[in-house]
Every structure is written in C-alpha cells, then in structure tokens.
Amino acid sequence: MRAMILAAGRGERMRPLTDTVPKPLLPAGGKPLIVWHIERLARAGLRDIVVNHAWLGARIEEALGDGSRWDVRLRYSAEPTALETAGGIRQALPLLGGEPFLVINGDIWTDWDPALAQAAAADLSRQDHLAWLVLVANPAHHPAGDFRLAPSGQVQDGEPRLTFAGIGVYQPALFAGLPAGEPARLAPLLRTAMAAGRAGGMRHDGRWTDVGTPRRLADLDASLQ
C-alpha cells in the first residue's frame, strides 16, 4: 500500500516561521513534523511514500532525500503553485498506483497508527466505497466540526459533527474526474461520495494536533520534549 504526505501549503498562518522554512520541516519534539509521519509510516510497513510540495519545495527534497535513512522510498510530486488538497492528489495519481492509498496532512501531529490503513483499504474495496476518513473530537479552534460518523461506520454530511483529522484512505476513482494540474478542493468530492453512501471512517480518540499556528506548534513542541 502506498501513502502520500501533503506538504504543498504555504502556511500563511504560521508566518513568519514559514517565510524561510516550509511548514512540514518545522520542528516539534526535536524533529521536523514530516519526519514524525515518515517514521510512523515506516513502522507500519508503508514504505512507498509520495510527498507533494510547492512553496520552498526544493528545501523539502534536500532535507529528506530519497528516504533511505528511514528505510522508505520517497518520491516527490512538484507543483509550480499549490493545487489544494484534491488537485495535489490528482496530480500525484501516477505515483500512487491503481489501488487504495493513504493520505496524511503534513501539518498535523498524531499518534494514530497508519497500520490501520491496510484494513481500511480492504473495506473500501469490499464495500465499493471511495473514501475512508479518520475523525477526531472537535478542537477549540474548530468547534463546529466537519462530518457525522454514523453508528454503522458511514461518514455523512450531518449532525453531530466531528472534525476531519486530515487522514484518509481513498480510491483513485475519487479523483479521476478532475483535470490534472488544476486546483481542486477535497471537501466537495467527499460530500459527493457521502451522498452516495460511499464513505466510511473511524473516530480516533488518541492524540491529534492541527499545527496551524505558531502557538500550537510551541505547545506541541513543549508536550513532546
């Protein structure tokens, strides 16, 4: 199973930190945010990893190389300008193959186990779903949440809402209708899949942080030291 780490965002809310350092390379607990993901993916046996990038992308490639120091293979999907989440995934489809793949936002920190993605991928194929999402309790900065997790495990566009963790397993077909090289948001695709009853997921009650501001980064760093 292949995985993708989303690392193309400009990180406007993290400025001035991201004026010279791409957000995924910002350190927390003694290592860059993206390295936490790479290490967890490697431990889970997901060793074929795609990283997209735009802003200061060359810095990301220089810092991570081919991934051999973590015993993984890193490949890069360069975007001249950020294509947003769905557009970036669509651009990287040739590197992700024809089977379900895992996608993780590069600007989160979590103890969620990527090994769970293997079973999620099997569920996608068995149930003819297009998406499987990890949801978390709504944080203070996002109290309204995003999607409902039904007792059946279906993810729906309804109440009560949980927050999308920025972790999902997707069928390539979810993005097949998008033109390559054009920006596209993920939420409309997910809502279309939900309306068709083709989205599932789970709730993660462990640690999760959306590292979206310098304050949250500092708090995370302190908690990991």
Secondary structure, 3 states (H helix, E strand, C coil): CEEEEEECCCCHHHCCHHHCCCHHHCEECCEEHHHHHHHHHHHCCCCEEEEEECCCHHHHHHHHCCCHHHCCEEEEEECCCCCHHHHHHHHHHHHHCCCCEEEEECCEEECCCCCHHHHHHHHHHHHCCCEEEEEECCCCCCCCCCEEECCCCEEECCCCCEEEEEEEEECHHHHCCCCCCCCCCCHHHHHHHHHCCCEEEEECCCCEEECCCHHHHHHHHHHHC
